[in-house]
Amino acid sequence: MTSEPEEPVLSAEPDRTEVLRLLGMHRRRGAPGEVLRRLDELWGEGVSSLRPRVWEVEVPIREVGRTGVTVGDGVFLRSRRLARALGEAVRARVFVVTVGHGPDRLIQRWTTQGRVADAFFLDAFASAAVESLVERYYRSTAELAAGQGLGVTLRFSPGYCDWPVQDQRSLFSLFRDEDLGVSLTESCFMTPRKSVSGVFGLAPAQPGRVGPPPAYNPCADCGKHDCTARRAATATPDPPAPLEGAGP
Ligand code: SF4
């Protein structure tokens, strides 16, 4: 088992459209001019507040069962859908990423100063930033894996889908004594809040088939139509939006 932070870190600067989407302005033809102007004014301060970090550990998959999957030295992860996603994988990649305490502190300070709208903007900015970071990490891992004839499964996070958020403790235990810059509250939310943890599998190409197996997407046949974490019904590894402090 290996574990080490990635250096140099990936960029966490978010896409402006994603920030606007999180601000609820994605359905409009264009966001109001004053919103765009204020966002531009705050952008540099938002970027300066980010301290992106990635920790990862790769563990063997011991057993894939009906109700979950056992990885590492016997850590059981309670999700049927994760177990199914990891069915063809040979190893599991476990990760924790964060943009650090900077955004949380700035949001707190601005709220205290009465800059509530600015704090609201920064909250959306930082949520988009951590999602950008995890997506860049995931895609760079997928590229490296492809060079070795491996594919990645979709990524899953505690607190999403059928995976209880309490399993954050199991996931964090896989880092053993690693000096993670992210900790868990009693209710298993992460501190800093703008952090994402999760798991995805590395699966080999199948004999007689070019490339890795298509990623299992549990959303394709799920009847929970109001789920905000629903993924597009394609075989492309396309992860859900983050649940603040609980996962991606
Ligand atoms: S839509 Fe997808 S993420 Fe949501 S509950 Fe169903 S399978 Fe899980």
Residues whose N, C-alpha, C, O or C-beta is under 5 A from the ligand:
A	BS01	SF4	C161 D162 P218 C219 C222 K224 C227 A229 R230 R231
